[in-house]
Amino acid sequence: MLNQNAVSIKTFAKRAKHRMISGYWDKVRSERDEYIRNNSSESAQKIIELYSRRLMREIYSSDNDAKDNEMYHKVCKLLRNNDFTLNPIGQLIDHNEYDRLNSAEKQNYIIKLTDKYNEMRERYEREKQYHSL
């Protein structure tokens, strides 16, 4: 029976093979080069750095990514609608999960959600800056 690490390595290998077969790297390279050609040379390093972060997110994605992407879209919507949002954490709480937790678990949930929100907000700001280049 395979342990969890072996399954993860197998999954990563399958994803890597799929990226190679599908021409993923050629698409990424041409897209990145197009952005660099259409922007100033000062922006090139920022573009390369943002592409690197995006690729790392995509390559090392996990099963939690669907949930993270859903949350990221919620954060983007909040930030696009209002630059200053009152209680964004309260708007992101999944009450189906939160309401069944005890008080210590609720505190832990809020701390993790706050960290995740800050991470998503920073990503939003980087990507917003990237699209304005």
C-alpha positions as CSV (number, residue, x, y, z in Angstrom):
1,M,0.0,0.0,0.0
2,L,1.4,3.4,-1.0
3,N,1.8,6.1,1.7
4,Q,0.6,9.6,1.3
5,N,4.0,11.0,0.1
6,A,4.2,8.4,-2.7
7,V,0.8,9.4,-3.9
8,S,1.7,13.1,-3.8
9,I,4.9,12.4,-5.8
10,K,3.0,10.3,-8.3
11,T,0.4,13.1,-8.7
12,F,3.1,15.8,-9.2
13,A,4.8,13.6,-11.8
14,K,1.5,13.1,-13.7
15,R,0.9,16.8,-13.6
16,A,4.4,17.5,-14.8
17,K,4.1,15.0,-17.7
18,H,0.8,16.6,-18.7
19,R,2.4,20.1,-18.7
20,M,5.1,18.8,-21.0
21,I,2.8,17.0,-23.4
22,S,0.3,19.8,-23.6
23,G,2.9,22.5,-24.6
24,Y,2.3,24.3,-21.3
25,W,5.8,25.6,-21.1
26,D,5.9,27.0,-24.6
27,K,2.6,28.8,-24.0
28,V,3.9,30.3,-20.8
29,R,7.2,31.3,-22.4
30,S,5.5,33.0,-25.3
31,E,2.9,34.7,-23.1
32,R,5.7,36.1,-20.8
33,D,7.8,37.2,-23.7
34,E,4.8,39.0,-25.3
35,Y,4.2,40.9,-22.0
36,I,7.9,41.8,-21.8
37,R,7.9,43.0,-25.5
38,N,4.9,45.2,-24.9
39,N,6.2,46.8,-21.7
40,S,9.2,48.8,-20.7
41,S,12.5,47.1,-19.9
42,E,12.1,48.3,-16.3
43,S,9.0,46.2,-16.1
44,A,10.7,43.1,-17.4
45,Q,12.1,42.0,-14.1
46,K,8.7,42.5,-12.3
47,I,7.0,40.5,-15.1
48,I,9.5,37.6,-14.7
49,E,9.1,37.6,-10.9
50,L,5.3,37.5,-11.1
51,Y,5.4,34.7,-13.7
52,S,7.7,32.8,-11.4
53,R,5.3,33.1,-8.5
54,R,2.3,32.1,-10.7
55,L,4.2,29.1,-12.0
56,M,5.2,28.0,-8.5
57,R,1.5,28.2,-7.4
58,E,0.4,26.2,-10.4
59,I,3.1,23.6,-10.2
60,Y,2.8,23.0,-6.5
61,S,-1.0,23.1,-6.4
62,S,-2.8,20.7,-4.1
63,D,-6.3,19.5,-3.6
64,N,-7.0,22.6,-1.5
65,D,-6.5,24.8,-4.5
66,A,-10.1,24.7,-5.6
67,K,-11.1,26.1,-2.3
68,D,-8.3,28.6,-2.3
69,N,-9.2,29.8,-5.8
70,E,-12.8,30.2,-4.7
71,M,-11.7,32.3,-1.8
72,Y,-9.3,34.3,-4.0
73,H,-12.2,35.2,-6.3
74,K,-14.2,36.3,-3.2
75,V,-11.3,38.4,-2.0
76,C,-10.9,39.9,-5.5
77,K,-14.6,40.8,-5.6
78,L,-14.4,42.4,-2.2
79,L,-11.4,44.5,-3.1
80,R,-12.7,45.5,-6.6
81,N,-16.0,46.7,-5.1
82,N,-14.4,48.6,-2.3
83,D,-10.8,49.6,-1.6
84,F,-11.7,49.9,2.0
85,T,-13.9,47.0,3.2
86,L,-15.2,46.8,6.7
87,N,-14.8,43.4,8.2
88,P,-13.6,41.5,5.2
89,I,-12.9,38.4,7.4
90,G,-16.5,38.4,8.5
91,Q,-17.6,38.4,4.8
92,L,-15.3,35.4,4.1
93,I,-16.3,33.1,6.9
94,D,-17.8,29.8,5.8
95,H,-20.7,29.6,8.3
96,N,-21.4,26.0,7.4
97,E,-18.0,25.2,8.9
98,Y,-17.6,28.0,11.4
99,D,-20.9,27.6,13.2
100,R,-20.2,24.0,14.3
101,L,-16.8,24.8,15.9
102,N,-16.2,25.3,19.6
103,S,-14.7,28.6,20.8
104,A,-11.0,27.6,20.6
105,E,-11.6,26.1,17.1
106,K,-13.3,29.3,16.1
107,Q,-10.3,31.4,17.2
108,N,-8.0,29.1,15.3
109,Y,-10.3,29.3,12.2
110,I,-10.3,33.2,12.3
111,I,-6.5,33.3,12.7
112,K,-6.0,31.0,9.7
113,L,-8.6,32.9,7.6
114,T,-7.0,36.2,8.4
115,D,-3.6,34.8,7.3
116,K,-5.1,33.5,4.1
117,Y,-7.0,36.8,3.5
118,N,-3.7,38.7,3.8
119,E,-2.0,36.3,1.5
120,M,-4.8,36.6,-1.1
121,R,-4.9,40.4,-0.7
122,E,-1.2,40.7,-1.4
123,R,-1.6,38.4,-4.4
124,Y,-4.4,40.6,-5.7
125,E,-2.3,43.7,-5.3
126,R,0.7,42.1,-7.2
127,E,-1.6,40.9,-10.0
128,K,-3.3,44.2,-10.2
129,Q,0.1,45.9,-10.5
130,Y,1.1,43.4,-13.1
131,H,-2.0,44.0,-15.3
132,S,-1.3,47.8,-15.1
133,L,2.2,47.4,-16.5
